[in-house]
């Protein structure tokens, strides 16, 4: 995992990682605590390498908190339970605290935004774009 937004000058700035959890793909977004503007970061396959890759990203980017999108428990109980288990494992694997953030319609919003910008293969980018929306929503509520 070589992708990074960290620079030598940002050594003291912590970052927040946004996560759009999916059974096959997991979208990631990132924001630093100074600007509090979320950016799409990456999409990882939800496979045997995922936890290793996530640990590397968290270490490289100096992640201080992981924000994970969760569906409404009333609408998608199974999905909400899966996200809760994912959050618990993320804390165990990374040693970083997590918070859950409502994610209703974030994938649809991400797809619409990508289509508006003329992106041809929307499905290849919608996970990280949804993670960006999730993270920005959390940042806006936590000044």
C-alpha positions in Angstrom: 0.0 0.0 0.0 2.0 3.0 -1.3 -0.8 5.6 -1.6 -0.3 8.5 0.8 -1.3 12.1 1.3 1.1 12.5 4.2 4.0 14.9 3.6 7.0 15.6 5.8 5.4 18.9 6.9 2.2 17.2 8.1 4.0 14.9 10.6 2.2 16.4 13.5 -1.3 16.6 11.9 -3.6 13.7 12.7 -6.1 12.4 10.2 -9.6 10.9 10.1 -10.4 7.9 8.0 -13.9 7.5 6.5 -15.1 4.0 5.6 -17.9 2.8 3.4 -18.1 -0.9 4.3 -19.2 -3.4 1.8 -19.1 -7.2 1.5 -16.7 -7.1 -1.5 -15.3 -3.6 -1.6 -14.5 -1.1 1.1 -14.3 2.6 0.2 -11.9 4.9 2.1 -11.8 8.7 2.4 -9.4 10.8 4.4 -9.3 14.3 6.0 -6.8 16.0 8.3 -7.8 17.6 11.5 -6.7 21.1 10.4 -8.7 21.5 7.2 -11.5 19.1 8.0 -12.2 18.6 4.3 -12.8 15.0 3.3 -11.2 13.5 0.1 -11.8 10.2 -1.6 -8.8 8.1 -0.9 -8.9 4.5 -2.0 -11.0 1.4 -2.5 -9.8 -1.9 -1.0 -11.1 -5.4 -1.7 -12.7 -7.0 1.3 -10.4 -10.0 1.2 -7.6 -11.6 3.2 -5.3 -8.6 2.7 -7.7 -6.0 3.9 -6.7 -5.8 7.5 -3.0 -5.6 6.7 -3.7 -2.9 4.1 -5.9 -1.0 6.6 -3.2 -1.1 9.3 -0.6 0.2 6.8 -2.8 3.1 5.8 -3.6 4.0 9.4 0.0 4.0 10.3 1.2 5.9 7.2 -1.5 8.5 7.4 -1.4 8.9 11.3 -5.1 8.1 11.6 -6.5 9.2 14.9 -10.1 8.0 14.4 -12.0 5.8 11.9 -15.5 6.9 10.9 -17.6 4.0 9.5 -20.8 4.5 7.6 -23.8 2.5 9.0 -27.2 1.9 7.6 -30.2 2.7 9.7 -30.9 -0.1 12.1 -34.6 0.2 11.5 -34.2 -0.2 7.8 -31.3 -2.6 7.5 -30.8 -4.5 10.7 -28.5 -7.1 9.2 -26.3 -4.4 7.6 -26.1 -2.4 10.8 -25.0 -5.6 12.7 -22.4 -6.3 10.1 -21.0 -2.8 10.3 -21.0 -3.0 14.1 -18.9 -6.2 14.0 -16.6 -4.6 11.4 -16.1 -1.5 13.6 -15.2 -3.8 16.6 -12.7 -5.7 14.5 -11.3 -2.4 13.1 -10.6 -1.2 16.6 -8.9 -4.5 17.5 -6.8 -4.7 14.3 -5.7 -1.1 14.3 -5.8 0.0 17.9 -7.7 3.1 16.8 -11.2 4.2 18.0 -14.1 4.1 15.7 -17.4 6.0 15.4 -20.5 5.1 13.4 -22.1 7.6 11.1 -25.4 7.4 9.3 -24.9 6.5 5.7 -28.4 6.7 4.2 -28.3 7.2 0.4 -24.5 8.0 0.4 -23.8 5.6 -2.4 -26.6 7.0 -4.5 -25.4 10.6 -3.8 -21.8 9.5 -4.7 -23.0 7.9 -7.9 -25.0 11.0 -8.9 -22.0 13.3 -8.2 -19.6 11.1 -10.2 -22.1 11.0 -13.1 -22.5 14.8 -13.0 -18.7 15.1 -13.3 -18.7 12.9 -16.4 -17.1 9.8 -14.8 -17.7 6.8 -17.1 -17.0 3.9 -14.8 -19.0 5.1 -11.7 -18.9 1.7 -9.9 -15.1 1.8 -9.7 -15.2 5.0 -7.7 -18.5 5.1 -5.9 -17.2 3.4 -2.7 -14.5 5.9 -1.9 -16.9 8.8 -3.0 -19.5 7.4 -0.5 -16.8 7.2 2.2 -16.0 10.9 1.5 -19.6 11.8 2.0 -19.8 9.8 5.2 -16.6 11.4 6.6 -17.6 14.9 5.6 -20.9 14.5 7.3 -19.2 13.5 10.5 -16.6 16.3 10.2 -19.4 18.9 9.7 -21.1 17.7 13.0 -17.8 17.6 14.9 -16.0 21.0 14.5 
